[in-house]
Amino acid sequence: MKFQKYLALSVGTFAVAAALFVNPAFAQQDEDGEPAPRQRGRGQRGPSGPVLPPSEFDAQAKSILEKSAALYKGAQTLHLETEGVNAGRLLRNTTIDYRAPQSLVVTKREAKGIKEVAYHDGENVTTLRDFDNTVEYTVAQANAGRRSPLAEAVGQYLAGFLSEDGNLFGRQAVESVKYEGTEQLNGVTVHKIVATARKSEGNPTYAVGNTIYYIGEQDSLLHKVEQSSVRNDAVPVVTTETYTNQKINAAIPDSTFQFTAPEGATKVDRLSRYRGVQVDVGDTPFAINSTDLDGKPLSLDEYKGKVVLLDFWATWCAPCRAELPNLKSAYDKYKDQGFDVLGISLDISAAPLKPFIKKEALGWRNIYDGYWNGPVASAYNVRFIPTTILLGRDGKVAALNPRGASLESAIEAALSAP
């Protein structure tokens, strides 16, 4: 089976996986560490459903793209390393090893510090996960009816190259494609091809601009893709995906595709959910010493004697935004009784925070902690958002992840505690 046939099951799924890469709003997880419901892709569809082809397609750009796609489609083996970066923040590193007809190993290292390796042999999928000193693996029967994770692993753009429907741009709705000459990229001469997105009202969060493909002049491989987006609050975001250490039709040792459980690993029926949070009810919380969005020093010591909710959130996180009306209602109801909120933002950059907070009329202080590996999120081992931690008047943890219907009762219990 050729490489492209193995990918046929994968490309359809990548409409959703692509959104994970381009727009962090699709990447949040629920309270169990499982993927939260995702919005549909924003490709502009014709009457019969498929994404419309580009209205303008420069002949030279088309020739270069098709030559690159043919090279990947004809591969009998492939080694590839990718790195996804959003607004300067690392999202994940991925390493792929493939050998026809169906041997595949995908290693993902998330910005959250989670490493996951999936071994596919056509019959079974063995998944090894290592996080927080917990090493587990599970073996499941491969299901031909389910999409392969390979498309997500190779990235949205390369998945488009490997599709069999002739659409090089996957689920992207592209209006025009133009060739813009050559330039140097990490010492390699690359062709620069610019794809301009169709205008669409389908995504209220992001407006996609240009997608730039950098394809090697000599090797015809995809070396980098850069996509520009503008949030609905006018904040520009640049997302890049780089492809390095690529080897096509090179020998790959059999041992690469053979799973051996590492020492100390536990076989489980289902991998543990990475709930994170290194504190429990009754614990003393980790110190927080930072500055708020106005540049004023902020410490947990300022909240002594109060019931305070630590709210780890981000403007890109749909469940966080969905919880805001409930949180604002609780704040207004209990703030005069000694309740307060401290927002800890995991946004990719600080730029969207002030406009969003002003628009939503959030009355509590917020600090910008950076992406997943910020100092406060790291100390508390935050693995999903929203994560909320309620502290009692005594400064100890009173409840973990109270929100929704349970928020008010948790606040009332903490306010009434001796």
Sine and cosine of phi, psi and omega as CSV:
sin_phi,cos_phi,sin_psi,cos_psi,sin_omega,cos_omega
0.00,0.00,0.77,-0.64,0.01,-1.00
-0.95,0.31,0.33,-0.94,-0.04,-1.00
-0.82,0.58,-0.69,0.72,-0.07,-1.00
-0.92,0.39,-0.49,0.87,0.01,-1.00
-0.94,0.33,-0.60,0.80,0.04,-1.00
-0.90,0.43,-0.51,0.86,-0.03,-1.00
-0.99,0.15,-0.21,0.98,-0.07,-1.00
-0.83,0.56,-0.59,0.81,0.02,-1.00
-0.94,0.33,-0.38,0.92,-0.16,-0.99
-1.00,0.03,-0.59,0.81,-0.23,-0.97
-0.89,0.45,-0.59,0.81,0.00,-1.00
-0.87,0.50,-0.65,0.76,0.00,-1.00
-0.92,0.39,-0.39,0.92,-0.15,-0.99
-0.95,0.32,-0.19,0.98,0.12,-0.99
-0.84,0.55,-0.62,0.79,0.04,-1.00
-0.99,0.14,-0.69,0.72,-0.03,-1.00
-0.88,0.48,-0.55,0.84,0.01,-1.00
-0.87,0.49,-0.64,0.76,-0.02,-1.00
-0.89,0.46,-0.52,0.85,0.05,-1.00
-0.86,0.50,-0.61,0.79,-0.06,-1.00
-0.98,0.19,-0.73,0.68,-0.13,-0.99
-0.96,0.26,-0.63,0.78,-0.13,-0.99
-0.79,-0.61,0.94,-0.35,-0.03,-1.00
-0.87,0.50,-0.30,0.95,0.01,-1.00
-0.87,0.49,-0.34,0.94,0.01,-1.00
-1.00,0.00,-0.05,1.00,-0.18,-0.98
-0.98,-0.19,0.00,1.00,-0.05,-1.00
-0.93,0.38,0.30,-0.95,0.04,-1.00
-0.81,-0.58,0.36,-0.93,-0.01,-1.00
-1.00,0.09,-0.09,-1.00,-0.11,-0.99
-0.92,0.40,-0.24,0.97,0.03,-1.00
-0.99,-0.13,0.11,0.99,-0.02,-1.00
0.98,0.19,0.14,0.99,0.02,-1.00
-1.00,-0.05,0.42,-0.91,0.01,-1.00
-0.85,0.52,0.72,-0.70,0.05,-1.00
-0.97,0.23,0.32,-0.95,0.03,-1.00
-0.82,0.57,0.70,-0.72,-0.08,-1.00
-0.95,-0.30,0.54,-0.84,0.07,-1.00
-0.98,0.21,0.33,-0.94,0.00,-1.00
-0.96,0.29,0.39,-0.92,0.05,-1.00
-0.88,0.48,0.30,-0.95,-0.10,-1.00
-0.97,-0.26,0.34,0.94,0.03,-1.00
-0.88,0.48,0.63,-0.77,0.03,-1.00
-1.00,0.08,0.85,-0.53,-0.15,-0.99
-0.97,-0.24,0.48,-0.88,0.13,-0.99
-1.00,0.08,-0.05,-1.00,-0.06,-1.00
-0.85,0.52,-0.55,0.83,-0.05,-1.00
-1.00,0.00,-0.06,1.00,0.09,-1.00
0.90,-0.44,-0.64,0.77,-0.09,-1.00
-0.93,0.36,0.38,-0.92,0.05,-1.00
-0.92,0.40,0.68,-0.73,-0.01,-1.00
-0.93,0.38,0.63,-0.78,0.06,-1.00
-0.95,0.31,0.28,-0.96,0.03,-1.00
-0.86,0.50,0.63,-0.78,0.06,-1.00
-0.96,0.29,-0.55,0.83,0.05,-1.00
-0.82,-0.57,0.78,-0.63,-0.03,-1.00
-0.66,-0.75,0.98,-0.18,0.02,-1.00
-0.81,0.58,0.74,-0.67,-0.10,-1.00
-0.88,0.48,-0.65,0.76,-0.01,-1.00
-0.93,0.37,-0.66,0.76,0.04,-1.00
-0.89,0.46,-0.67,0.74,0.00,-1.00
-0.89,0.45,-0.67,0.74,0.00,-1.00
-0.88,0.47,-0.69,0.73,-0.02,-1.00
-0.92,0.39,-0.69,0.72,0.00,-1.00
-0.90,0.43,-0.69,0.72,-0.02,-1.00
-0.92,0.39,-0.58,0.81,0.05,-1.00
-0.90,0.43,-0.66,0.75,0.03,-1.00
-0.91,0.41,-0.69,0.72,0.00,-1.00
-0.88,0.47,-0.65,0.76,0.01,-1.00
-0.89,0.45,-0.58,0.81,0.01,-1.00
-0.90,0.44,-0.72,0.70,0.01,-1.00
-0.93,0.37,-0.66,0.75,-0.03,-1.00
-0.90,0.43,-0.52,0.85,-0.03,-1.00
-1.00,0.06,0.02,1.00,-0.07,-1.00
-0.93,0.36,0.73,-0.69,0.14,-0.99
-1.00,-0.04,-0.46,0.89,0.14,-0.99
-0.68,-0.74,0.44,-0.90,0.01,-1.00
-0.49,-0.87,0.76,-0.65,0.22,-0.98
-0.87,-0.49,0.74,-0.68,-0.12,-0.99
-0.48,-0.88,0.67,-0.74,0.10,-1.00
-0.85,-0.53,0.73,-0.68,-0.02,-1.00
-0.81,-0.59,0.43,-0.90,0.07,-1.00
-0.68,-0.73,0.82,-0.57,0.03,-1.00
-0.97,-0.24,0.79,-0.62,-0.02,-1.00
-0.76,-0.64,0.73,-0.68,0.03,-1.00
-0.83,-0.55,0.86,-0.52,0.02,-1.00
0.78,0.63,0.64,0.77,0.03,-1.00
0.99,0.12,-0.04,1.00,-0.02,-1.00
-0.96,-0.26,0.75,-0.67,0.02,-1.00
-0.93,0.37,0.78,-0.63,0.09,-1.00
-1.00,-0.05,-0.79,0.61,-0.01,-1.00
-0.24,-0.97,0.39,-0.92,0.21,-0.98
-0.92,-0.38,0.64,-0.77,-0.01,-1.00
-0.71,-0.70,0.69,-0.72,0.11,-0.99
-0.87,-0.50,0.73,-0.68,-0.05,-1.00
-0.84,-0.54,0.73,-0.69,0.18,-0.98
-0.79,-0.61,0.81,-0.58,-0.04,-1.00
-0.73,-0.68,0.62,-0.78,0.13,-0.99
-0.63,-0.78,0.79,-0.62,0.01,-1.00
-0.88,0.47,0.58,-0.81,0.18,0.98
-1.00,-0.03,-0.39,0.92,-0.13,-0.99
-0.43,-0.91,0.36,0.93,0.05,-1.00
-1.00,0.05,0.80,-0.60,-0.09,-1.00
-0.52,-0.86,0.71,-0.71,0.13,-0.99
-0.77,-0.63,0.81,-0.59,-0.01,-1.00
-0.85,-0.53,0.86,-0.51,0.02,-1.00
-0.92,-0.39,0.86,-0.51,-0.01,-1.00
-0.88,-0.48,0.72,-0.69,0.07,-1.00
-0.86,-0.52,0.95,-0.32,-0.08,-1.00
-0.99,0.12,0.39,-0.92,0.08,-1.00
-0.88,0.48,-0.41,0.91,0.02,-1.00
-0.96,0.30,-0.10,0.99,-0.01,-1.00
1.00,-0.06,0.20,0.98,-0.02,-1.00
-0.99,-0.10,0.75,-0.66,0.09,-1.00
-0.93,-0.37,0.75,-0.66,0.00,-1.00
-0.68,-0.73,0.75,-0.66,0.01,-1.00
-0.84,-0.55,0.80,-0.60,0.00,-1.00
-0.89,-0.46,0.80,-0.59,0.02,-1.00
-0.95,-0.30,0.84,-0.54,0.00,-1.00
-0.90,-0.44,0.77,-0.64,0.04,-1.00
-0.82,-0.57,0.20,0.98,-0.01,-1.00
1.00,-0.05,-0.46,0.89,0.03,-1.00
-0.95,-0.31,-0.66,0.75,-0.03,-1.00
-0.74,-0.67,0.38,-0.93,0.12,-0.99
-0.84,-0.54,0.88,-0.48,0.04,-1.00
-0.96,-0.28,0.85,-0.53,-0.06,-1.00
-0.89,-0.45,0.82,-0.57,0.02,-1.00
-0.93,-0.36,0.79,-0.62,0.01,-1.00
-0.81,-0.58,0.70,-0.72,-0.01,-1.00
-0.78,-0.63,0.91,-0.41,0.07,-1.00
-0.41,-0.91,0.60,-0.80,0.04,-1.00
0.75,0.66,0.67,0.74,0.03,-1.00
0.89,0.46,0.33,0.94,0.10,-1.00
-0.94,-0.35,0.87,-0.49,-0.01,-1.00
-0.88,-0.47,0.90,-0.44,-0.04,-1.00
-0.72,-0.70,0.40,-0.92,0.13,-0.99
-0.58,-0.81,0.44,-0.90,0.00,-1.00
-0.69,-0.73,0.50,-0.86,0.02,-1.00
-0.86,-0.51,0.82,-0.58,-0.02,-1.00
-0.75,-0.66,0.50,-0.86,0.04,-1.00
-0.95,0.32,0.73,-0.68,0.04,-1.00
-0.91,0.41,0.66,-0.75,-0.03,-1.00
-0.89,-0.45,0.93,-0.36,-0.05,-1.00
-0.89,0.46,-0.32,0.95,0.01,-1.00
-0.99,0.14,-0.17,0.98,-0.01,-1.00
-0.98,-0.19,0.47,-0.88,0.00,-1.00
-0.96,0.27,0.59,-0.81,0.05,-1.00
-0.97,0.25,0.52,-0.86,0.07,-1.00
-0.97,0.24,-0.01,1.00,-0.05,-1.00
-0.88,0.48,-0.64,0.77,-0.02,-1.00
-0.88,0.47,-0.66,0.75,0.06,-1.00
-0.90,0.43,-0.61,0.79,-0.06,-1.00
-0.92,0.39,-0.67,0.75,-0.04,-1.00
-0.97,0.23,-0.24,0.97,0.02,-1.00
0.99,-0.15,0.43,-0.90,-0.06,-1.00
-0.83,0.56,-0.68,0.73,-0.19,-0.98
-0.98,0.22,-0.70,0.72,0.03,-1.00
-0.92,0.38,-0.52,0.86,0.08,-1.00
-0.87,0.49,-0.59,0.80,0.07,-1.00
-0.89,0.45,-0.63,0.78,0.03,-1.00
-0.88,0.47,-0.50,0.87,-0.11,-0.99
-1.00,-0.05,-0.02,1.00,-0.02,-1.00
-0.95,0.33,0.47,-0.88,-0.03,-1.00
-1.00,-0.09,-0.07,1.00,-0.04,-1.00
-1.00,0.02,0.05,1.00,0.04,-1.00
1.00,0.10,-0.07,1.00,0.02,-1.00
-1.00,0.03,0.97,-0.25,-0.06,-1.00
-0.94,0.33,-0.19,0.98,-0.13,-0.99
-0.95,-0.33,0.24,0.97,0.08,-1.00
0.84,0.54,-0.78,-0.63,-0.02,-1.00
-1.00,-0.03,0.13,0.99,0.05,-1.00
-0.96,0.28,0.68,-0.74,0.06,-1.00
-1.00,-0.06,0.99,-0.15,-0.13,-0.99
-0.97,-0.23,0.75,-0.67,0.01,-1.00
-1.00,0.01,-0.73,0.68,-0.04,-1.00
-0.59,-0.81,0.45,-0.89,0.00,-1.00
-0.73,-0.68,0.82,-0.58,-0.07,-1.00
-0.74,-0.67,0.55,-0.83,0.07,-1.00
-1.00,-0.01,0.75,-0.66,-0.05,-1.00
-0.82,-0.58,0.57,0.82,0.13,-0.99
1.00,0.09,-0.29,-0.96,-0.03,-1.00
-0.88,-0.47,0.34,-0.94,0.10,-0.99
-0.40,-0.92,0.12,-0.99,-0.01,-1.00
-1.00,-0.08,0.73,-0.68,0.05,-1.00
-0.72,-0.70,0.95,-0.33,-0.02,-1.00
0.79,0.62,0.69,0.73,0.06,-1.00
0.99,0.16,0.08,1.00,-0.02,-1.00
-0.90,-0.43,0.70,-0.72,0.09,-1.00
-0.98,0.21,0.83,-0.56,-0.05,-1.00
-0.80,-0.60,0.53,-0.85,0.18,-0.98
-0.98,0.21,0.64,-0.77,0.04,-1.00
-0.94,-0.34,0.88,-0.48,-0.02,-1.00
-0.84,-0.55,0.80,-0.60,-0.09,-1.00
-0.94,-0.35,0.85,-0.53,0.07,-1.00
-0.96,-0.29,0.83,-0.56,-0.01,-1.00
-0.98,-0.17,0.77,-0.64,-0.08,-1.00
-0.96,0.27,0.48,-0.87,0.15,-0.99
-0.94,0.35,0.51,-0.86,0.10,-1.00
-0.96,0.28,0.70,-0.72,-0.04,-1.00
-0.54,-0.84,0.59,-0.80,0.07,-1.00
-0.99,-0.16,0.14,0.99,-0.14,-0.99
-0.98,0.22,-0.31,0.95,-0.04,-1.00
-0.86,-0.51,0.97,-0.26,-0.06,-1.00
-0.96,0.27,-0.17,0.98,-0.09,-1.00
-0.99,-0.11,-0.67,0.74,-0.08,-1.00
-0.76,-0.65,0.59,-0.81,0.18,-0.98
-0.90,-0.43,0.88,-0.47,-0.07,-1.00
-0.99,0.12,0.70,-0.72,0.04,-1.00
-0.97,-0.23,-0.81,-0.59,-0.03,-1.00
-0.99,0.14,0.54,-0.84,0.17,-0.99
-0.88,-0.48,0.85,-0.52,-0.07,-1.00
-0.96,-0.29,0.81,-0.59,0.03,-1.00
-0.97,-0.23,0.76,-0.65,0.06,-1.00
-0.92,-0.39,0.93,-0.36,-0.09,-1.00
-0.88,-0.47,0.76,-0.65,-0.07,-1.00
-0.86,0.51,0.71,-0.71,0.01,-1.00
-0.93,0.37,-0.61,0.79,-0.05,-1.00
-1.00,0.01,-0.69,0.72,-0.11,-0.99
-0.99,-0.11,-0.17,0.98,0.00,-1.00
0.88,0.48,0.33,0.94,0.02,-1.00
-1.00,-0.05,0.45,-0.89,0.07,-1.00
-0.98,0.18,0.88,-0.48,-0.05,-1.00
-0.98,-0.18,-0.51,0.86,-0.04,-1.00
-0.29,-0.96,0.52,-0.85,0.15,-0.99
-0.76,-0.64,0.68,-0.73,0.01,-1.00
-0.77,-0.63,0.81,-0.58,-0.01,-1.00
-0.84,-0.55,0.73,-0.68,0.03,-1.00
-0.98,-0.21,0.64,-0.77,0.03,-1.00
-0.68,-0.74,0.37,-0.93,0.08,-1.00
-0.77,-0.64,0.84,-0.55,0.02,-1.00
-0.94,0.35,0.25,-0.97,0.01,-1.00
-0.92,0.38,-0.21,0.98,0.10,-1.00
-0.99,-0.16,0.34,0.94,0.10,-1.00
0.95,0.32,0.22,0.98,0.04,-1.00
-1.00,0.08,0.86,-0.51,0.02,-1.00
-0.97,0.22,0.59,-0.81,0.02,-1.00
-0.73,-0.69,0.73,-0.69,0.06,-1.00
-0.91,-0.42,0.81,-0.58,0.01,-1.00
-0.92,-0.39,0.71,-0.70,0.03,-1.00
-0.79,-0.61,0.51,-0.86,0.14,-0.99
-0.73,-0.68,0.83,-0.56,-0.01,-1.00
-0.94,-0.35,0.51,-0.86,-0.03,-1.00
-0.83,-0.56,0.88,-0.47,-0.09,-1.00
-0.75,-0.66,0.23,-0.97,0.06,-1.00
0.77,0.64,0.70,0.71,-0.05,-1.00
-0.99,0.12,0.73,-0.69,0.04,-1.00
-0.69,-0.72,0.88,-0.48,-0.01,-1.00
-0.93,-0.36,0.75,-0.66,0.01,-1.00
0.88,0.48,0.46,0.89,0.12,-0.99
-1.00,-0.08,0.46,-0.89,-0.01,-1.00
-0.91,0.41,0.71,-0.70,0.07,-1.00
-0.86,-0.50,0.82,-0.57,-0.05,-1.00
-0.85,0.53,0.57,-0.82,0.05,-1.00
-0.83,0.55,-0.57,0.82,-0.06,-1.00
-0.88,0.48,-0.41,0.91,0.00,-1.00
-0.87,0.50,-0.57,0.82,-0.11,-0.99
-0.99,-0.14,0.05,1.00,-0.03,-1.00
-0.98,-0.19,0.84,-0.54,-0.02,-1.00
-1.00,0.09,0.76,-0.65,0.14,-0.99
-0.79,-0.62,0.85,-0.52,-0.04,-1.00
-0.90,0.44,0.81,-0.59,0.04,-1.00
-0.93,0.37,0.38,-0.93,0.00,-1.00
-0.86,0.50,0.75,-0.67,0.02,-1.00
1.00,0.00,-0.11,0.99,0.00,-1.00
-0.97,0.24,0.57,-0.82,-0.02,-1.00
-0.92,-0.38,0.77,-0.64,0.08,-1.00
-0.99,0.13,0.76,-0.64,-0.05,-1.00
-0.74,-0.67,0.33,-0.95,0.07,-1.00
-0.96,0.27,-0.53,0.85,0.02,-1.00
-0.57,-0.82,0.71,-0.70,0.00,-1.00
-0.89,0.45,0.61,-0.79,0.00,-1.00
-0.89,0.46,0.55,-0.84,0.08,-1.00
-0.99,0.15,0.75,-0.66,-0.08,-1.00
-1.00,0.05,1.00,0.07,-0.04,-1.00
-0.95,0.30,-0.45,0.89,-0.02,-1.00
0.93,0.37,-0.34,-0.94,-0.01,-1.00
0.92,0.39,0.93,-0.37,-0.07,-1.00
-1.00,-0.06,0.30,0.95,0.06,-1.00
-0.82,-0.57,0.36,-0.93,0.05,-1.00
-0.73,-0.68,0.19,-0.98,0.01,-1.00
-0.84,0.55,0.76,-0.65,-0.01,-1.00
0.99,-0.11,-0.22,0.98,0.00,-1.00
-0.98,0.20,0.36,-0.93,0.17,-0.99
-0.99,0.11,0.80,-0.60,-0.06,-1.00
-0.94,0.35,0.35,-0.93,0.07,-1.00
-0.94,0.35,0.54,-0.84,-0.01,-1.00
-0.90,0.44,0.57,-0.82,0.10,-0.99
-0.81,-0.58,0.90,-0.44,0.06,-1.00
-0.76,-0.65,0.95,-0.31,-0.12,-0.99
-0.51,-0.86,-0.28,-0.96,0.14,-0.99
-0.78,-0.63,0.57,-0.82,0.02,-1.00
-0.99,0.17,-0.06,-1.00,-0.09,-1.00
-0.93,0.36,-0.23,0.97,0.08,-1.00
-1.00,-0.08,0.09,1.00,0.03,-1.00
0.99,0.11,0.18,0.98,-0.01,-1.00
-1.00,0.00,0.65,-0.76,0.03,-1.00
-0.85,0.53,0.58,-0.82,-0.01,-1.00
-0.62,-0.78,0.71,-0.70,0.02,-1.00
-0.64,-0.77,0.47,-0.88,0.07,-1.00
-0.89,0.46,-0.40,0.91,0.01,-1.00
-0.86,0.51,-0.43,0.90,-0.01,-1.00
-0.93,0.36,-0.28,0.96,-0.07,-1.00
-0.98,-0.21,0.20,0.98,0.00,-1.00
-0.85,0.53,0.71,-0.71,0.00,-1.00
1.00,0.07,-0.07,1.00,0.03,-1.00
-0.95,-0.31,0.34,-0.94,0.25,-0.97
-1.00,-0.04,0.84,-0.54,-0.09,-1.00
-0.77,-0.64,0.67,-0.74,0.04,-1.00
-0.98,-0.22,0.88,-0.48,0.14,-0.99
-0.99,0.11,0.89,-0.46,-0.09,-1.00
-0.90,-0.43,0.97,-0.25,0.09,-1.00
-1.00,0.08,0.86,-0.51,-0.16,-0.99
-0.45,-0.89,0.00,-1.00,0.11,-0.99
-0.36,-0.93,0.48,-0.88,0.01,-1.00
-0.92,0.40,-0.41,0.91,0.00,-1.00
-0.99,0.13,-0.13,0.99,-0.12,-0.99
-1.00,0.00,0.94,-0.35,-0.04,-1.00
-0.87,0.49,-0.71,0.70,0.05,-1.00
-0.88,0.47,-0.54,0.84,0.05,-1.00
-0.90,0.44,-0.72,0.69,0.01,-1.00
-0.90,0.43,-0.60,0.80,-0.01,-1.00
-0.91,0.41,-0.47,0.88,-0.02,-1.00
-0.99,0.13,-0.27,0.96,-0.10,-0.99
-0.84,0.55,-0.71,0.70,0.02,-1.00
-0.84,0.55,-0.66,0.75,0.02,-1.00
-0.91,0.41,-0.66,0.75,-0.01,-1.00
-0.93,0.38,-0.67,0.74,0.02,-1.00
-0.90,0.43,-0.62,0.79,0.03,-1.00
-0.89,0.45,-0.70,0.72,0.01,-1.00
-0.91,0.40,-0.63,0.77,0.02,-1.00
-0.88,0.47,-0.74,0.68,0.00,-1.00
-0.90,0.44,-0.57,0.82,-0.06,-1.00
-0.97,0.26,-0.57,0.82,-0.16,-0.99
-0.90,-0.43,-0.05,1.00,-0.09,-1.00
-0.88,0.47,-0.52,0.85,0.01,-1.00
-0.99,0.16,-0.09,1.00,0.03,-1.00
-0.97,-0.23,0.12,0.99,0.04,-1.00
0.97,-0.25,0.35,0.94,0.03,-1.00
-0.97,-0.26,0.62,-0.79,0.03,-1.00
-0.57,-0.82,0.23,-0.97,0.02,-1.00
-0.79,-0.61,0.64,-0.77,0.14,-0.99
-0.85,-0.52,0.92,-0.38,0.02,-1.00
-1.00,0.09,0.70,-0.71,0.00,-1.00
-0.82,-0.57,0.97,-0.26,-0.15,-0.99
-0.99,0.10,0.74,-0.67,0.12,-0.99
-0.95,-0.30,0.49,0.87,0.05,-1.00
-0.89,0.45,0.40,-0.92,0.00,-1.00
-0.93,0.38,-0.55,0.84,0.12,-0.99
-0.62,-0.79,0.27,-0.96,-0.03,-1.00
-0.98,0.18,-0.22,0.98,-0.14,-0.99
-0.81,0.59,-0.69,0.72,-0.08,-1.00
-0.98,0.19,-0.14,0.99,-0.19,-0.98
-0.92,0.39,-0.82,0.57,-0.07,-1.00
-0.87,0.50,-0.72,0.69,0.05,-1.00
-0.87,0.49,-0.64,0.77,-0.01,-1.00
-0.92,0.39,-0.71,0.70,-0.02,-1.00
-0.89,0.45,-0.63,0.77,0.04,-1.00
-0.91,0.41,-0.69,0.72,-0.01,-1.00
-0.89,0.46,-0.66,0.75,-0.04,-1.00
-1.00,0.06,-0.07,1.00,0.02,-1.00
0.82,0.57,0.77,0.64,0.04,-1.00
-0.98,0.18,0.83,-0.57,-0.13,-0.99
-1.00,0.00,-0.05,1.00,-0.07,-1.00
-0.96,-0.27,0.24,-0.97,-0.02,-1.00
-0.98,0.21,0.48,-0.88,0.03,-1.00
-0.72,-0.70,0.52,-0.85,0.14,-0.99
-0.85,-0.52,0.49,-0.87,0.09,-1.00
-0.99,-0.15,0.88,-0.48,-0.08,-1.00
-0.98,-0.21,-0.11,0.99,-0.10,-0.99
1.00,0.01,-0.09,-1.00,-0.05,-1.00
-0.95,0.31,-0.35,-0.94,-0.17,-0.99
-0.81,0.58,-0.49,0.87,-0.08,-1.00
-0.99,-0.15,0.44,0.90,0.10,-0.99
-0.91,0.41,0.34,-0.94,-0.10,-0.99
-0.88,0.48,-0.65,0.76,-0.03,-1.00
-0.97,0.26,-0.71,0.70,0.02,-1.00
-0.88,0.48,-0.59,0.81,0.02,-1.00
-0.93,0.38,-0.67,0.74,-0.01,-1.00
-0.88,0.48,-0.64,0.77,-0.02,-1.00
-1.00,-0.01,0.01,1.00,0.05,-1.00
0.85,0.53,0.70,0.71,-0.02,-1.00
-0.95,0.31,0.85,-0.52,-0.04,-1.00
-0.90,-0.43,-0.17,0.98,0.05,-1.00
-0.49,-0.87,0.39,-0.92,0.11,-0.99
-0.72,-0.69,0.53,-0.85,0.04,1.00
-0.96,0.29,0.64,-0.77,0.22,-0.97
-0.88,-0.47,0.77,-0.64,0.00,-1.00
-0.81,-0.59,0.64,-0.77,0.01,-1.00
-0.75,-0.66,0.87,-0.49,-0.02,-1.00
-0.99,-0.11,0.82,-0.58,0.03,-1.00
-0.97,-0.25,0.69,-0.73,0.01,-1.00
-0.99,0.13,0.04,-1.00,0.01,-1.00
-0.87,0.48,-0.44,0.90,-0.01,-1.00
-0.99,0.14,0.03,1.00,0.03,-1.00
0.99,0.10,0.00,1.00,-0.01,-1.00
-1.00,-0.10,0.32,-0.95,0.02,-1.00
-0.93,0.37,0.84,-0.54,-0.02,-1.00
-0.99,-0.16,-0.49,0.87,-0.01,-1.00
-0.30,-0.95,0.49,-0.87,0.04,-1.00
-0.93,-0.38,0.77,-0.63,0.06,-1.00
0.83,0.56,0.67,0.74,0.14,-0.99
-0.97,0.24,0.81,-0.59,0.10,-1.00
-0.27,-0.96,0.09,-1.00,-0.09,-1.00
0.90,0.44,-0.66,-0.75,-0.05,-1.00
-0.91,0.41,-0.38,0.93,-0.06,-1.00
-1.00,0.06,-0.15,0.99,-0.09,-1.00
-0.92,0.40,-0.77,0.64,-0.06,-1.00
-0.89,0.46,-0.67,0.74,-0.01,-1.00
-0.91,0.42,-0.59,0.81,0.02,-1.00
-0.93,0.37,-0.64,0.77,0.02,-1.00
-0.91,0.42,-0.72,0.69,-0.01,-1.00
-0.88,0.48,-0.65,0.76,0.01,-1.00
-0.90,0.43,-0.64,0.77,0.00,-1.00
-0.94,0.35,-0.62,0.79,0.01,-1.00
-0.92,0.38,-0.53,0.85,-0.04,-1.00
-1.00,0.00,-0.15,0.99,-0.01,-1.00
-0.92,0.40,0.57,-0.82,-0.02,-1.00
-0.92,0.40,0.00,0.00,0.00,0.00
